[in-house]
Amino acid sequence: MKTYRGVVIGCGKVGATFEMDTGLVRPASHAAALVAHPQTELVALVDPMPEALERAGGYYKVPTYTDAETCFTAMKPDIVIIATPPPTHEAMLALAFAHNIPAVICEKPVADTRVEAERMIDATAKASTLVIVNHQRRFFPLFIDAKERIAKGELGRVQQITAYYTNGLTNNGTHTLDAIAYLIADHATWVVGVRNEKNTTAPFSTNIDGLVGYAGGAVAAIQSLDNDSYGVHDFRIYGTEGVLTIGQYGYAFSRTPVAEGITFAGVKEPDWEHSVNELDKRSMLLGTLAHTVECLERGTPPRSTLSDGYQTMQVLEALTESADNGGQRITIS
Protein backbone atom coordinates (compact mmCIF):
# COMPACT_ATOMS: atom_id res chain seq x y z
CA MET A 1 0.00 0.00 0.00
CA LYS A 2 1.13 3.52 -0.78
CA THR A 3 1.93 5.70 2.21
CA TYR A 4 0.88 9.34 1.92
CA ARG A 5 3.03 12.05 3.45
CA GLY A 6 0.97 14.57 5.43
CA VAL A 7 1.62 18.09 6.68
CA VAL A 8 -0.60 20.06 9.06
CA ILE A 9 -0.66 23.86 8.80
CA GLY A 10 -1.86 25.30 12.07
CA CYS A 11 -0.97 23.78 15.43
CA GLY A 12 -4.05 24.84 17.37
CA LYS A 13 -6.62 22.52 18.91
CA VAL A 14 -8.03 20.71 15.89
CA GLY A 15 -4.71 20.84 14.09
CA ALA A 16 -2.61 19.24 16.80
CA THR A 17 -3.30 19.84 20.48
CA PHE A 18 -6.72 18.22 21.06
CA GLU A 19 -4.78 14.96 21.15
CA MET A 20 -3.02 16.15 24.29
CA ASP A 21 -6.32 16.62 26.15
CA THR A 22 -8.19 13.89 27.98
CA GLY A 23 -11.72 12.62 27.49
CA LEU A 24 -11.74 12.98 23.71
CA VAL A 25 -12.33 10.34 21.05
CA ARG A 26 -8.92 9.65 19.55
CA PRO A 27 -7.33 10.51 17.25
CA ALA A 28 -8.67 13.93 18.23
CA SER A 29 -6.60 16.14 15.93
CA HIS A 30 -5.51 16.17 12.29
CA ALA A 31 -1.89 15.53 13.22
CA ALA A 32 -2.85 12.52 15.32
CA ALA A 33 -5.08 11.18 12.54
CA LEU A 34 -2.13 11.26 10.13
CA VAL A 35 -0.15 9.24 12.69
CA ALA A 36 -2.98 6.76 13.27
CA HIS A 37 -4.06 5.97 9.71
CA PRO A 38 -2.18 2.95 8.29
CA GLN A 39 -1.57 4.66 4.94
CA THR A 40 -0.48 8.10 6.11
CA GLU A 41 2.39 9.58 8.06
CA LEU A 42 2.82 12.97 9.67
CA VAL A 43 6.04 14.40 8.23
CA ALA A 44 5.90 18.04 9.39
CA LEU A 45 3.99 20.75 11.23
CA VAL A 46 3.68 24.41 10.24
CA ASP A 47 2.71 27.38 12.40
CA PRO A 48 3.93 30.99 12.48
CA MET A 49 3.70 31.05 16.30
CA PRO A 50 6.92 29.63 17.82
CA GLU A 51 5.29 28.62 21.11
CA ALA A 52 2.52 26.63 19.36
CA LEU A 53 5.05 25.01 17.06
CA GLU A 54 7.36 24.09 19.94
CA ARG A 55 4.56 22.41 21.91
CA ALA A 56 3.17 20.44 18.96
CA GLY A 57 6.58 19.56 17.56
CA GLY A 58 7.71 18.28 20.92
CA TYR A 59 4.66 16.06 21.19
CA TYR A 60 4.69 14.58 17.67
CA LYS A 61 8.48 14.50 17.20
CA VAL A 62 8.45 15.71 13.59
CA PRO A 63 10.17 18.59 11.77
CA THR A 64 8.55 22.01 12.24
CA TYR A 65 8.38 25.08 10.03
CA THR A 66 7.18 28.63 10.50
CA ASP A 67 6.65 29.01 6.73
CA ALA A 68 4.40 26.73 4.66
CA GLU A 69 6.19 27.26 1.35
CA THR A 70 9.54 26.26 2.83
CA CYS A 71 7.90 23.16 4.27
CA PHE A 72 6.25 22.17 0.98
CA THR A 73 9.52 22.56 -0.90
CA ALA A 74 11.46 20.49 1.62
CA MET A 75 8.92 17.80 2.52
CA LYS A 76 6.93 17.39 -0.74
CA PRO A 77 3.73 16.24 1.01
CA ASP A 78 0.90 14.30 -0.59
CA ILE A 79 -1.74 15.63 1.81
CA VAL A 80 -1.86 19.12 3.30
CA ILE A 81 -4.31 19.91 6.08
CA ILE A 82 -5.21 23.59 6.47
CA ALA A 83 -6.17 24.10 10.11
CA THR A 84 -5.51 27.83 10.28
CA PRO A 85 -8.10 30.63 10.83
CA PRO A 86 -10.60 31.15 7.96
CA PRO A 87 -9.04 34.40 6.61
CA THR A 88 -5.85 32.46 5.75
CA HIS A 89 -7.49 29.57 3.89
CA GLU A 90 -7.50 31.14 0.43
CA ALA A 91 -3.76 31.91 0.49
CA MET A 92 -2.86 28.47 1.90
CA LEU A 93 -4.95 26.74 -0.75
CA ALA A 94 -3.32 28.79 -3.53
CA LEU A 95 0.11 27.81 -2.17
CA ALA A 96 -0.87 24.14 -2.21
CA PHE A 97 -1.99 24.48 -5.82
CA ALA A 98 1.30 26.15 -6.75
CA HIS A 99 3.17 23.15 -5.32
CA ASN A 100 0.83 20.62 -7.01
CA ILE A 101 -0.12 19.00 -3.72
CA PRO A 102 -2.30 15.95 -4.54
CA ALA A 103 -4.86 16.52 -1.74
CA VAL A 104 -5.90 19.27 0.66
CA ILE A 105 -8.19 18.97 3.67
CA CYS A 106 -9.48 22.44 4.56
CA GLU A 107 -11.03 23.30 7.91
CA LYS A 108 -14.42 25.00 8.10
CA PRO A 109 -15.73 27.56 7.47
CA VAL A 110 -14.02 27.46 4.10
CA ALA A 111 -13.24 31.18 4.12
CA ASP A 112 -13.93 34.44 5.91
CA THR A 113 -16.31 35.72 3.22
CA ARG A 114 -18.31 34.31 0.36
CA VAL A 115 -16.23 36.33 -2.10
CA GLU A 116 -13.10 34.53 -0.91
CA ALA A 117 -14.91 31.18 -1.11
CA GLU A 118 -16.00 31.91 -4.68
CA ARG A 119 -12.40 32.61 -5.67
CA MET A 120 -11.30 29.38 -3.99
CA ILE A 121 -13.92 27.40 -5.93
CA ASP A 122 -12.81 28.99 -9.22
CA ALA A 123 -9.15 28.25 -8.46
CA THR A 124 -9.94 24.64 -7.54
CA ALA A 125 -11.69 24.08 -10.87
CA LYS A 126 -8.41 24.93 -12.63
CA ALA A 127 -6.20 22.83 -10.35
CA SER A 128 -5.48 19.10 -10.21
CA THR A 129 -5.61 19.04 -6.41
CA LEU A 130 -8.34 17.15 -4.56
CA VAL A 131 -9.94 19.53 -2.02
CA ILE A 132 -12.07 18.22 0.85
CA VAL A 133 -13.72 20.44 3.47
CA ASN A 134 -13.66 19.03 6.99
CA HIS A 135 -17.38 18.95 7.64
CA GLN A 136 -16.48 15.74 9.39
CA ARG A 137 -19.95 14.34 10.07
CA ARG A 138 -20.28 13.66 6.34
CA PHE A 139 -17.63 10.93 6.77
CA PHE A 140 -19.05 9.34 9.94
CA PRO A 141 -20.84 5.97 9.53
CA LEU A 142 -23.92 6.88 11.58
CA PHE A 143 -24.51 10.05 9.57
CA ILE A 144 -23.96 8.25 6.27
CA ASP A 145 -26.42 5.53 7.31
CA ALA A 146 -28.97 8.10 8.50
CA LYS A 147 -28.75 10.04 5.24
CA GLU A 148 -29.42 6.84 3.28
CA ARG A 149 -32.36 5.92 5.51
CA ILE A 150 -33.91 9.36 5.12
CA ALA A 151 -33.45 9.20 1.34
CA LYS A 152 -35.24 5.82 1.28
CA GLY A 153 -38.19 7.34 3.16
CA GLU A 154 -37.73 5.75 6.58
CA LEU A 155 -38.78 9.00 8.27
CA GLY A 156 -41.38 9.80 5.66
CA ARG A 157 -41.47 13.45 4.63
CA VAL A 158 -39.15 15.57 6.77
CA GLN A 159 -41.26 18.27 8.44
CA GLN A 160 -39.24 20.01 11.12
CA ILE A 161 -35.73 19.95 12.56
CA THR A 162 -34.49 21.27 15.88
CA ALA A 163 -30.76 21.73 16.35
CA TYR A 164 -28.61 22.96 19.22
CA TYR A 165 -25.02 24.17 19.03
CA THR A 166 -22.46 25.88 21.27
CA ASN A 167 -19.30 27.94 20.81
CA GLY A 168 -20.26 30.25 17.98
CA LEU A 169 -22.27 30.27 14.76
CA THR A 170 -19.25 30.23 12.44
CA ASN A 171 -17.49 27.70 14.66
CA ASN A 172 -19.70 24.78 15.72
CA GLY A 173 -22.78 26.28 14.07
CA THR A 174 -21.09 25.61 10.73
CA HIS A 175 -21.11 21.89 11.46
CA THR A 176 -24.76 22.06 12.51
CA LEU A 177 -25.95 23.72 9.32
CA ASP A 178 -23.86 21.51 7.04
CA ALA A 179 -25.02 18.33 8.82
CA ILE A 180 -28.68 19.24 8.32
CA ALA A 181 -28.19 19.95 4.62
CA TYR A 182 -26.28 16.67 4.24
CA LEU A 183 -28.80 14.53 6.12
CA ILE A 184 -31.92 15.79 4.35
CA ALA A 185 -30.16 16.34 0.99
CA ASP A 186 -31.64 19.81 0.63
CA HIS A 187 -30.53 23.43 0.47
CA ALA A 188 -31.69 26.46 2.43
CA THR A 189 -33.81 29.10 0.68
CA TRP A 190 -34.57 31.56 3.51
CA VAL A 191 -33.57 32.37 7.09
CA VAL A 192 -34.61 34.47 10.06
CA GLY A 193 -31.94 35.13 12.69
CA VAL A 194 -31.77 36.76 16.12
CA ARG A 195 -28.55 37.34 18.05
CA ASN A 196 -28.42 35.61 21.44
CA GLU A 197 -27.25 38.49 23.62
CA LYS A 198 -27.07 36.40 26.81
CA ASN A 199 -24.76 33.82 25.26
CA THR A 200 -21.39 35.47 24.66
CA THR A 201 -19.17 32.38 24.47
CA ALA A 202 -18.11 32.33 20.81
CA PRO A 203 -14.53 32.31 19.50
CA PHE A 204 -14.11 34.67 16.49
CA SER A 205 -17.90 34.56 16.08
CA THR A 206 -21.29 35.24 17.64
CA ASN A 207 -24.24 33.11 18.71
CA ILE A 208 -27.38 33.42 16.62
CA ASP A 209 -30.69 31.61 17.02
CA GLY A 210 -32.97 31.33 14.04
CA LEU A 211 -35.13 29.53 11.53
CA VAL A 212 -33.82 28.06 8.30
CA GLY A 213 -36.25 27.09 5.54
CA TYR A 214 -35.36 24.45 2.95
CA ALA A 215 -36.45 24.03 -0.64
CA GLY A 216 -38.35 20.82 0.14
CA GLY A 217 -40.47 22.54 2.79
CA ALA A 218 -38.71 21.50 6.00
CA VAL A 219 -37.89 24.19 8.56
CA ALA A 220 -35.01 23.96 11.03
CA ALA A 221 -34.87 25.82 14.34
CA ILE A 222 -31.21 26.55 15.13
CA GLN A 223 -30.55 27.38 18.78
CA SER A 224 -27.35 28.28 20.63
CA LEU A 225 -26.44 27.35 24.19
CA ASP A 226 -23.76 28.67 26.53
CA ASN A 227 -20.58 26.68 26.00
CA ASP A 228 -19.35 27.78 29.45
CA SER A 229 -22.15 25.63 30.91
CA TYR A 230 -21.66 22.62 28.63
CA GLY A 231 -21.16 21.80 24.98
CA VAL A 232 -23.78 20.30 22.70
CA HIS A 233 -24.20 19.45 19.06
CA ASP A 234 -27.64 17.85 18.98
CA PHE A 235 -30.42 17.34 16.43
CA ARG A 236 -33.96 16.04 16.25
CA ILE A 237 -35.48 15.45 12.83
CA TYR A 238 -39.25 14.96 12.69
CA GLY A 239 -40.62 13.12 9.69
CA THR A 240 -44.17 12.03 9.00
CA GLU A 241 -43.23 8.39 9.74
CA GLY A 242 -40.60 8.68 12.46
CA VAL A 243 -38.11 10.72 14.43
CA LEU A 244 -34.30 10.74 14.34
CA THR A 245 -32.52 12.06 17.44
CA ILE A 246 -28.77 12.75 17.41
CA GLY A 247 -26.78 13.60 20.54
CA GLN A 248 -23.35 13.48 22.15
CA TYR A 249 -21.78 15.64 19.44
CA GLY A 250 -23.06 13.24 16.79
CA TYR A 251 -21.88 9.95 18.29
CA ALA A 252 -25.30 8.84 19.64
CA PHE A 253 -28.28 8.15 17.36
CA SER A 254 -31.84 7.14 18.22
CA ARG A 255 -34.45 6.15 15.62
CA THR A 256 -38.06 6.28 16.79
CA PRO A 257 -40.99 4.88 14.78
CA VAL A 258 -44.53 6.26 14.75
CA ALA A 259 -47.32 4.09 16.16
CA GLU A 260 -51.01 4.47 16.88
CA GLY A 261 -52.85 4.33 20.21
CA ILE A 262 -49.92 4.71 22.59
CA THR A 263 -51.36 7.56 24.65
CA PHE A 264 -54.67 8.28 22.91
CA ALA A 265 -56.78 5.82 20.93
CA GLY A 266 -56.84 6.61 17.23
CA VAL A 267 -53.93 9.07 17.48
CA LYS A 268 -50.47 8.44 16.08
CA GLU A 269 -47.34 9.57 17.94
CA PRO A 270 -43.64 8.73 18.24
CA ASP A 271 -43.21 5.36 19.97
CA TRP A 272 -40.35 6.31 22.30
CA GLU A 273 -40.45 2.94 24.07
CA HIS A 274 -39.34 1.21 20.88
CA SER A 275 -36.55 3.59 19.85
CA VAL A 276 -33.47 1.94 18.37
CA ASN A 277 -30.29 3.40 19.87
CA GLU A 278 -26.77 3.35 18.42
CA LEU A 279 -23.48 4.67 19.76
CA ASP A 280 -20.29 4.88 17.69
CA LYS A 281 -17.20 6.44 19.27
CA ARG A 282 -14.83 6.24 16.33
CA SER A 283 -12.83 9.34 15.47
CA MET A 284 -14.57 11.66 13.02
CA LEU A 285 -11.27 13.23 11.98
CA LEU A 286 -9.91 9.82 11.10
CA GLY A 287 -13.00 9.36 8.93
CA THR A 288 -12.18 12.55 7.02
CA LEU A 289 -8.63 11.36 6.40
CA ALA A 290 -9.75 7.85 5.40
CA HIS A 291 -12.16 9.34 2.85
CA THR A 292 -9.34 11.50 1.47
CA VAL A 293 -7.13 8.44 0.99
CA GLU A 294 -10.03 6.61 -0.68
CA CYS A 295 -10.53 9.52 -3.09
CA LEU A 296 -6.83 9.55 -3.95
CA GLU A 297 -6.63 5.81 -4.52
CA ARG A 298 -9.97 5.04 -6.15
CA GLY A 299 -11.04 8.34 -7.64
CA THR A 300 -14.07 8.41 -5.36
CA PRO A 301 -15.95 11.75 -5.61
CA PRO A 302 -15.36 13.82 -2.46
CA ARG A 303 -18.27 13.85 -0.02
CA SER A 304 -17.58 17.40 1.19
CA THR A 305 -16.51 19.97 -1.39
CA LEU A 306 -15.82 23.69 -1.42
CA SER A 307 -19.21 24.13 -3.07
CA ASP A 308 -20.85 22.37 -0.11
CA GLY A 309 -18.92 24.65 2.21
CA TYR A 310 -20.02 27.67 0.19
CA GLN A 311 -23.69 26.74 0.61
CA THR A 312 -23.17 26.58 4.36
CA MET A 313 -21.45 29.98 4.27
CA GLN A 314 -24.50 31.41 2.49
CA VAL A 315 -26.67 30.35 5.42
CA LEU A 316 -24.17 31.68 7.98
CA GLU A 317 -24.03 35.08 6.31
CA ALA A 318 -27.81 35.22 5.81
CA LEU A 319 -28.45 34.47 9.50
CA THR A 320 -25.97 37.17 10.50
CA GLU A 321 -27.53 39.68 8.08
CA SER A 322 -30.99 38.89 9.43
CA ALA A 323 -29.84 39.32 13.03
CA ASP A 324 -28.17 42.63 12.14
CA ASN A 325 -31.49 43.82 10.68
CA GLY A 326 -33.80 42.99 13.55
CA GLY A 327 -34.77 39.49 12.46
CA GLN A 328 -35.63 40.38 8.86
CA ARG A 329 -36.39 37.37 6.66
CA ILE A 330 -33.52 36.90 4.20
CA THR A 331 -33.92 34.96 0.96
CA ILE A 332 -31.01 32.79 -0.20
CA SER A 333 -30.68 32.60 -3.96
C-alpha positions as CSV (number, residue, x, y, z in Angstrom):
1,M,0.0,0.0,0.0
2,K,1.1,3.5,-0.8
3,T,1.9,5.7,2.2
4,Y,0.9,9.3,1.9
5,R,3.0,12.1,3.5
6,G,1.0,14.6,5.4
7,V,1.6,18.1,6.7
8,V,-0.6,20.1,9.1
9,I,-0.7,23.9,8.8
10,G,-1.9,25.3,12.1
11,C,-1.0,23.8,15.4
12,G,-4.0,24.8,17.4
13,K,-6.6,22.5,18.9
14,V,-8.0,20.7,15.9
15,G,-4.7,20.8,14.1
16,A,-2.6,19.2,16.8
17,T,-3.3,19.8,20.5
18,F,-6.7,18.2,21.1
19,E,-4.8,15.0,21.1
20,M,-3.0,16.2,24.3
21,D,-6.3,16.6,26.2
22,T,-8.2,13.9,28.0
23,G,-11.7,12.6,27.5
24,L,-11.7,13.0,23.7
25,V,-12.3,10.3,21.0
26,R,-8.9,9.6,19.6
27,P,-7.3,10.5,17.3
28,A,-8.7,13.9,18.2
29,S,-6.6,16.1,15.9
30,H,-5.5,16.2,12.3
31,A,-1.9,15.5,13.2
32,A,-2.8,12.5,15.3
33,A,-5.1,11.2,12.5
34,L,-2.1,11.3,10.1
35,V,-0.2,9.2,12.7
36,A,-3.0,6.8,13.3
37,H,-4.1,6.0,9.7
38,P,-2.2,3.0,8.3
39,Q,-1.6,4.7,4.9
40,T,-0.5,8.1,6.1
41,E,2.4,9.6,8.1
42,L,2.8,13.0,9.7
43,V,6.0,14.4,8.2
44,A,5.9,18.0,9.4
45,L,4.0,20.7,11.2
46,V,3.7,24.4,10.2
47,D,2.7,27.4,12.4
48,P,3.9,31.0,12.5
49,M,3.7,31.0,16.3
50,P,6.9,29.6,17.8
51,E,5.3,28.6,21.1
52,A,2.5,26.6,19.4
53,L,5.1,25.0,17.1
54,E,7.4,24.1,19.9
55,R,4.6,22.4,21.9
56,A,3.2,20.4,19.0
57,G,6.6,19.6,17.6
58,G,7.7,18.3,20.9
59,Y,4.7,16.1,21.2
60,Y,4.7,14.6,17.7
61,K,8.5,14.5,17.2
62,V,8.5,15.7,13.6
63,P,10.2,18.6,11.8
64,T,8.6,22.0,12.2
65,Y,8.4,25.1,10.0
66,T,7.2,28.6,10.5
67,D,6.6,29.0,6.7
68,A,4.4,26.7,4.7
69,E,6.2,27.3,1.4
70,T,9.5,26.3,2.8
71,C,7.9,23.2,4.3
72,F,6.2,22.2,1.0
73,T,9.5,22.6,-0.9
74,A,11.5,20.5,1.6
75,M,8.9,17.8,2.5
76,K,6.9,17.4,-0.7
77,P,3.7,16.2,1.0
78,D,0.9,14.3,-0.6
79,I,-1.7,15.6,1.8
80,V,-1.9,19.1,3.3
81,I,-4.3,19.9,6.1
82,I,-5.2,23.6,6.5
83,A,-6.2,24.1,10.1
84,T,-5.5,27.8,10.3
85,P,-8.1,30.6,10.8
86,P,-10.6,31.1,8.0
87,P,-9.0,34.4,6.6
88,T,-5.9,32.5,5.7
89,H,-7.5,29.6,3.9
90,E,-7.5,31.1,0.4
91,A,-3.8,31.9,0.5
92,M,-2.9,28.5,1.9
93,L,-4.9,26.7,-0.8
94,A,-3.3,28.8,-3.5
95,L,0.1,27.8,-2.2
96,A,-0.9,24.1,-2.2
97,F,-2.0,24.5,-5.8
98,A,1.3,26.2,-6.7
99,H,3.2,23.2,-5.3
100,N,0.8,20.6,-7.0
101,I,-0.1,19.0,-3.7
102,P,-2.3,15.9,-4.5
103,A,-4.9,16.5,-1.7
104,V,-5.9,19.3,0.7
105,I,-8.2,19.0,3.7
106,C,-9.5,22.4,4.6
107,E,-11.0,23.3,7.9
108,K,-14.4,25.0,8.1
109,P,-15.7,27.6,7.5
110,V,-14.0,27.5,4.1
111,A,-13.2,31.2,4.1
112,D,-13.9,34.4,5.9
113,T,-16.3,35.7,3.2
114,R,-18.3,34.3,0.4
115,V,-16.2,36.3,-2.1
116,E,-13.1,34.5,-0.9
117,A,-14.9,31.2,-1.1
118,E,-16.0,31.9,-4.7
119,R,-12.4,32.6,-5.7
120,M,-11.3,29.4,-4.0
121,I,-13.9,27.4,-5.9
122,D,-12.8,29.0,-9.2
123,A,-9.2,28.2,-8.5
124,T,-9.9,24.6,-7.5
125,A,-11.7,24.1,-10.9
126,K,-8.4,24.9,-12.6
127,A,-6.2,22.8,-10.3
128,S,-5.5,19.1,-10.2
129,T,-5.6,19.0,-6.4
130,L,-8.3,17.2,-4.6
131,V,-9.9,19.5,-2.0
132,I,-12.1,18.2,0.8
133,V,-13.7,20.4,3.5
134,N,-13.7,19.0,7.0
135,H,-17.4,19.0,7.6
136,Q,-16.5,15.7,9.4
137,R,-19.9,14.3,10.1
138,R,-20.3,13.7,6.3
139,F,-17.6,10.9,6.8
140,F,-19.0,9.3,9.9
141,P,-20.8,6.0,9.5
142,L,-23.9,6.9,11.6
143,F,-24.5,10.1,9.6
144,I,-24.0,8.2,6.3
145,D,-26.4,5.5,7.3
146,A,-29.0,8.1,8.5
147,K,-28.8,10.0,5.2
148,E,-29.4,6.8,3.3
149,R,-32.4,5.9,5.5
150,I,-33.9,9.4,5.1
151,A,-33.4,9.2,1.3
152,K,-35.2,5.8,1.3
153,G,-38.2,7.3,3.2
154,E,-37.7,5.7,6.6
155,L,-38.8,9.0,8.3
156,G,-41.4,9.8,5.7
157,R,-41.5,13.4,4.6
158,V,-39.2,15.6,6.8
159,Q,-41.3,18.3,8.4
160,Q,-39.2,20.0,11.1
161,I,-35.7,19.9,12.6
162,T,-34.5,21.3,15.9
163,A,-30.8,21.7,16.3
164,Y,-28.6,23.0,19.2
165,Y,-25.0,24.2,19.0
166,T,-22.5,25.9,21.3
167,N,-19.3,27.9,20.8
168,G,-20.3,30.3,18.0
169,L,-22.3,30.3,14.8
170,T,-19.2,30.2,12.4
171,N,-17.5,27.7,14.7
172,N,-19.7,24.8,15.7
173,G,-22.8,26.3,14.1
174,T,-21.1,25.6,10.7
175,H,-21.1,21.9,11.5
176,T,-24.8,22.1,12.5
177,L,-26.0,23.7,9.3
178,D,-23.9,21.5,7.0
179,A,-25.0,18.3,8.8
180,I,-28.7,19.2,8.3
181,A,-28.2,20.0,4.6
182,Y,-26.3,16.7,4.2
183,L,-28.8,14.5,6.1
184,I,-31.9,15.8,4.3
185,A,-30.2,16.3,1.0
186,D,-31.6,19.8,0.6
187,H,-30.5,23.4,0.5
188,A,-31.7,26.5,2.4
189,T,-33.8,29.1,0.7
190,W,-34.6,31.6,3.5
191,V,-33.6,32.4,7.1
192,V,-34.6,34.5,10.1
193,G,-31.9,35.1,12.7
194,V,-31.8,36.8,16.1
195,R,-28.5,37.3,18.1
196,N,-28.4,35.6,21.4
197,E,-27.2,38.5,23.6
198,K,-27.1,36.4,26.8
199,N,-24.8,33.8,25.3
200,T,-21.4,35.5,24.7
201,T,-19.2,32.4,24.5
202,A,-18.1,32.3,20.8
203,P,-14.5,32.3,19.5
204,F,-14.1,34.7,16.5
205,S,-17.9,34.6,16.1
206,T,-21.3,35.2,17.6
207,N,-24.2,33.1,18.7
208,I,-27.4,33.4,16.6
209,D,-30.7,31.6,17.0
210,G,-33.0,31.3,14.0
211,L,-35.1,29.5,11.5
212,V,-33.8,28.1,8.3
213,G,-36.3,27.1,5.5
214,Y,-35.4,24.5,3.0
215,A,-36.5,24.0,-0.6
216,G,-38.4,20.8,0.1
217,G,-40.5,22.5,2.8
218,A,-38.7,21.5,6.0
219,V,-37.9,24.2,8.6
220,A,-35.0,24.0,11.0
221,A,-34.9,25.8,14.3
222,I,-31.2,26.5,15.1
223,Q,-30.5,27.4,18.8
224,S,-27.4,28.3,20.6
225,L,-26.4,27.3,24.2
226,D,-23.8,28.7,26.5
227,N,-20.6,26.7,26.0
228,D,-19.3,27.8,29.4
229,S,-22.1,25.6,30.9
230,Y,-21.7,22.6,28.6
231,G,-21.2,21.8,25.0
232,V,-23.8,20.3,22.7
233,H,-24.2,19.5,19.1
234,D,-27.6,17.9,19.0
235,F,-30.4,17.3,16.4
236,R,-34.0,16.0,16.2
237,I,-35.5,15.5,12.8
238,Y,-39.3,15.0,12.7
239,G,-40.6,13.1,9.7
240,T,-44.2,12.0,9.0
241,E,-43.2,8.4,9.7
242,G,-40.6,8.7,12.5
243,V,-38.1,10.7,14.4
244,L,-34.3,10.7,14.3
245,T,-32.5,12.1,17.4
246,I,-28.8,12.8,17.4
247,G,-26.8,13.6,20.5
248,Q,-23.4,13.5,22.2
249,Y,-21.8,15.6,19.4
250,G,-23.1,13.2,16.8
251,Y,-21.9,9.9,18.3
252,A,-25.3,8.8,19.6
253,F,-28.3,8.1,17.4
254,S,-31.8,7.1,18.2
255,R,-34.5,6.2,15.6
256,T,-38.1,6.3,16.8
257,P,-41.0,4.9,14.8
258,V,-44.5,6.3,14.8
259,A,-47.3,4.1,16.2
260,E,-51.0,4.5,16.9
261,G,-52.9,4.3,20.2
262,I,-49.9,4.7,22.6
263,T,-51.4,7.6,24.6
264,F,-54.7,8.3,22.9
265,A,-56.8,5.8,20.9
266,G,-56.8,6.6,17.2
267,V,-53.9,9.1,17.5
268,K,-50.5,8.4,16.1
269,E,-47.3,9.6,17.9
270,P,-43.6,8.7,18.2
271,D,-43.2,5.4,20.0
272,W,-40.3,6.3,22.3
273,E,-40.4,2.9,24.1
274,H,-39.3,1.2,20.9
275,S,-36.6,3.6,19.9
276,V,-33.5,1.9,18.4
277,N,-30.3,3.4,19.9
278,E,-26.8,3.4,18.4
279,L,-23.5,4.7,19.8
280,D,-20.3,4.9,17.7
281,K,-17.2,6.4,19.3
282,R,-14.8,6.2,16.3
283,S,-12.8,9.3,15.5
284,M,-14.6,11.7,13.0
285,L,-11.3,13.2,12.0
286,L,-9.9,9.8,11.1
287,G,-13.0,9.4,8.9
288,T,-12.2,12.5,7.0
289,L,-8.6,11.4,6.4
290,A,-9.8,7.8,5.4
291,H,-12.2,9.3,2.9
292,T,-9.3,11.5,1.5
293,V,-7.1,8.4,1.0
294,E,-10.0,6.6,-0.7
295,C,-10.5,9.5,-3.1
296,L,-6.8,9.6,-4.0
297,E,-6.6,5.8,-4.5
298,R,-10.0,5.0,-6.2
299,G,-11.0,8.3,-7.6
300,T,-14.1,8.4,-5.4
301,P,-15.9,11.7,-5.6
302,P,-15.4,13.8,-2.5
303,R,-18.3,13.9,0.0
304,S,-17.6,17.4,1.2
305,T,-16.5,20.0,-1.4
306,L,-15.8,23.7,-1.4
307,S,-19.2,24.1,-3.1
308,D,-20.8,22.4,-0.1
309,G,-18.9,24.7,2.2
310,Y,-20.0,27.7,0.2
311,Q,-23.7,26.7,0.6
312,T,-23.2,26.6,4.4
313,M,-21.5,30.0,4.3
314,Q,-24.5,31.4,2.5
315,V,-26.7,30.4,5.4
316,L,-24.2,31.7,8.0
317,E,-24.0,35.1,6.3
318,A,-27.8,35.2,5.8
319,L,-28.4,34.5,9.5
320,T,-26.0,37.2,10.5
321,E,-27.5,39.7,8.1
322,S,-31.0,38.9,9.4
323,A,-29.8,39.3,13.0
324,D,-28.2,42.6,12.1
325,N,-31.5,43.8,10.7
326,G,-33.8,43.0,13.5
327,G,-34.8,39.5,12.5
328,Q,-35.6,40.4,8.9
329,R,-36.4,37.4,6.7
330,I,-33.5,36.9,4.2
331,T,-33.9,35.0,1.0
332,I,-31.0,32.8,-0.2
333,S,-30.7,32.6,-4.0
